[in-house]
Amino acid sequence: MRIGLGTVFQNPHDARPDHEVCANELRLTDLAEPLGFDSVWGIEHHFTDDNMCPDVLQFLTYVAGPPGACSSARWW
């Protein structure tokens, strides 16, 4: 079985500053492989405030770029 980490960059009701939400999602993404996840998934929502990641493909290139990064970054 393969387990992936889904990132959503959500900030319901503006509970935290946006930069804190983004920093936390990137921190969790960096921990994905050391914690045993096989992939990182990006979620894209258009025309809603549900997702603060403006470009999922660019985010996934960040995930796939560093040495030791998860072997697959998936975007559906």
Residue pairs with C-beta under 8 A, 6 or more apart in sequence:
2 38
2 39
3 36
3 37
3 38
4 37
4 38
4 39
4 40
4 41
4 74
5 28
5 29
5 32
5 37
5 39
5 40
5 41
6 41
6 43
7 25
7 28
7 29
7 40
7 41
7 42
7 43
7 53
7 59
8 25
8 43
8 50
8 51
9 21
9 22
9 25
9 43
9 51
9 52
9 53
10 21
10 50
10 51
10 52
11 18
11 21
11 52
18 52
21 52
22 52
25 53
26 62
29 40
29 62
29 63
32 40
32 63
32 70
33 68
33 69
33 70
37 70
38 70
38 71
38 72
39 70
39 71
39 72
39 73
39 74
40 60
40 63
40 70
40 73
40 74
41 74
41 75
41 76
42 53
42 56
42 57
42 59
42 60
42 63
42 73
42 74
42 75
43 51
43 53
43 56
44 51
44 53
44 56
44 75
45 51
53 59
56 75
57 75
60 73
60 74
60 75
61 73
63 69
63 70
63 73
64 70
64 72
64 73
